[in-house]
Amino acid sequence: MSRFLTEKYALLTPYTPGEQPKDMKYIKLNTNESPFPPSDKAIAAAAEAAKTLELYSDPECRDLVSKAVEVFGVERDEILFTNGSDEILNFAFMAFCDATHPALFPDITYGFYPVFAELGGIPYKTARLRDDFTIDLDDYKGHKGAIFIANPNAPTGIALSLAEIEQIILANPESVVIIDEAYVDFGAESALSLIHKYDNLLVTQTFSKSRSMAGARLGFGAGCKELIRDLNTIKYSTNPYNVNRMTMAAGIGVLCDEDYTKQNCQKIIENREYTKAKLKKLGFTMTDSVSNFIFAKSDKISGEQLYLTLKERGILIRHFSSARLCEYNRITVGSREQMDALLDEIKRILEETV
């Protein structure tokens, strides 16, 4: 760091994104991207929008909001689009947390939560997951501050039921509960329907996973109009034109092609279950993931060794070095061909270690 970096950021530990090596062609199963291209409607809409890039984008995302109202069953003033769901999550930390209202989230979850807290100088608490990586609901009752829960969780893929989410909301009437649904379309139940029932619920989603738009950076938050008004205060105090014209157009295009999204999600679910069954036959154990990734370990090889050996052979998966996770690897669910290539390579590696 330079000698000019302010003291408040000197000790900041930034988020570590999944590696993107360019030294060879990899089968990329480490960053939970979709194996499928964006909808043709999204591509065509983005290309058309590129013709007017000399103009600012609509800060209100009015056309995109209109389509989202149809698809997600919300009102216009109950949704806010952002530059990926990371931005809406950061807005929530800024809007609903401070020195007397600390953040609370699981000790094993999306790695950006502690970064957002530290970036904003926000105190935070973590609740330890059980040994099976499930959430203990009692840890989230009566908290004075915002609660952040990824559902399904990352990197475990384990989901809470809607009834369990309601328990957390009801147990914290004076706190905002943020349910981060980045992976909800692969088998979990969305809490979007509850925003009309509870004024302390914010639901966030992304277009990166199920809608094949990771490179476009589009996400949103949905909640009662008062919460969205709060978040708009943050948005218009930082970056009013936060969603660019091409991304906005692509978002409209993909929402006009929900059948394509649903078909891709179903293929990923099928590939996930197929891969889990094959891994079990190879002696792996794994969490009950309902996401677009598998969280698995083997007693025949360490998590790190499997990760490193696969990388040498052109397959990327995600390894975590912390004590509770180091024997596991997170494996993005790709196409059937990609998963077969992974399984074949794992089988060879295990045979070589005997």
Sequence and secondary structure as in RCSB ss.txt:
>XXXX:A:sequence
MSRFLTEKYALLTPYTPGEQPKDMKYIKLNTNESPFPPSDKAIAAAAEAAKTLELYSDPECRDLVSKAVEVFGVE
RDEILFTNGSDEILNFAFMAFCDATHPALFPDITYGFYPVFAELGGIPYKTARLRDDFTIDLDDYKGHKGAIFIA
NPNAPTGIALSLAEIEQIILANPESVVIIDEAYVDFGAESALSLIHKYDNLLVTQTFSKSRSMAGARLGFGAGCK
ELIRDLNTIKYSTNPYNVNRMTMAAGIGVLCDEDYTKQNCQKIIENREYTKAKLKKLGFTMTDSVSNFIFAKSDK
ISGEQLYLTLKERGILIRHFSSARLCEYNRITVGSREQMDALLDEIKRILEETV
>XXXX:A:secstr
  TTS HHHHT           SS  EE SS   SS   HHHHHHHHHHGGGTTS   TT HHHHHHHHHHH   
GGGEEEESHHHHHHHHHHHHH BTTB EEEESSS THHHHHHHHTT  EEEE   TTS   GGGGSS SS EEEE
SS TTT     HHHHHHHHHT TTS EEEE TTGGGT    GGGGGT TTEEEEEESSSTTS TTT  EEEEE H
HHHHHHHHHHTTT TT S HHHHHHHHHHHTTHHHHHHHHHHHHHHHHHHHHHHHHTTEEE    SSEEEEEESS
S HHHHHHHHHHTTEE EE  STTTTTEEEEE   HHHHHHHHHHHHHHHHHH 
